[in-house]
Amino acid sequence: NDGILKAMNRRGTKAEILSLLRTLRARIPDLVLRTSFICGLPGEGEAEFEELCAFLREARIERGGIFLFSPEEGTPAAAMADQVDPETAAHRTELLTDIQARVMDDWNGTMLGRTLEVLCEGFDREAGCYVGRSYADSPEVDGRVCFTAGGEVPAGVFVRVKLTGVSGGDLTGEMTE
């Protein structure tokens, strides 16, 4: 929402951001975008919240985090008028998280059948497979790529993994030779 962006001292408008996203996706094949969204900033009414929901559905950010606004003493936002009720903000955060999870699940689904280069992080005994990260995954933030291999794969090496499934937000697959 343009008003919320301005209150957060962000440059650009929603239209400019959407235009930039279209340009980037047209110019960069297999682009994966990561960003964070704050829900419950003072001044976020029902209309602004609905606009953010619509933006998430339209922008289709592949990797997005949703965070609940938390007023910190001494910051301009803590002193702003129109503070959002904490229960309302928490509920909205849950709704946005659900929308974003569907967007990320949809993206994961488009990856099935593809082969990606994955940085192996080691063997996960609990999961019973190797785990790693593709170019799309930030450590400790995004999902992982869980994969099987015909032999031992040391941590820190790049391997090719054919993606065959999705499990709880993680991509799954098999290492190729």
Secondary structure, 3 states (H helix, E strand, C coil): CHHHHHHCCCCCCHHHHHHHHHHHHHHCCCCCCEEEEEECCCCCCHHHHHHHHHHHHHHCCCEEEEEECCCCCCCHHHHCCCCCCHHHHHHHHHHHHHHHHHHHHHHHHHHCCCEEEEEEEEEECCCCEEEEECCCCCCCCCCCEEEECCCCCCCCCEEEEEEEEEECCEEEEEECC
